[in-house]
Amino acid sequence: MADRKRQTSEVVPLERRAVDRSNLPALLHVERLLRRNERGITRTFIPALRATPSDASPEMRALCDQVCREALSEMLAGAAPMPALRAIGDALDEALAAEPDEGVIEACLAALIDTRVKLPHNLPVYLEALIYDLRDEGFPPAVVAAACQRIRRESVFLPEISEVLATCRETLARYREQQVRVVQALETRRKAEAWLADLTKSGSEIHDGAGR
């Protein structure tokens, strides 16, 4: 694929192509992090709790605080941990800020093409046009790698160029959405942990006061 002098539609095996595949696993790091923590990110939220009435008795306030502590503790136990959220956020920031890389595009397409049984009649033209369009649209390398992996795993036939571009656009939109969600999850987790700490401290003070 990287040999521009080849004019035939001969399919050259991947191991004979002048493409560097060494960085592809690193480019899929974002996908692995998101897949591993998808449920935890979704479960990072402030639980809906009934407000304590202003005229509630001390006993009722203590009971309401206990309910809040239990709800917050349950949420935090199932939520994504803070280190994981920071790692995902950093990985997404780095991935989305990266400039397009033709070498990465070629390596991703090489891996995709060599797993197909049926190929276009004019493979060189297909590849050159696809490489140009992917570079022209400015997709970050991690987005191209993730999109090509999805196509390889889910598509039965070699996709049209428009389908590859559409998958890249969907992946880019998903990464941007997850970037926002991770920022929100980090803030939510901080607030929940601080709230739980305050409730725990308040409960301990009440308990100590009652024991004197």
Protein Blocks (a to p, Z undefined) as FASTA:
>chain_A
ZZmkbmbfcdcdfklpccdfklmmmmmmmmmmmmmmmmmmmmgccdddddddfkbcfklm
mmmmmmmmmmmmmmmmmmccfklmmmmmmmmmmmmmpccdfklmmmmmmmmmmmpfbdcf
blmlmmmmmmmmmmmnopafklmmmmmmmmmmmmmbdcdfklmmmmmmmmmmmmmmmmmm
mmmmmmmmmmmmmmmmmmmmmmmmmmmmmmZZ
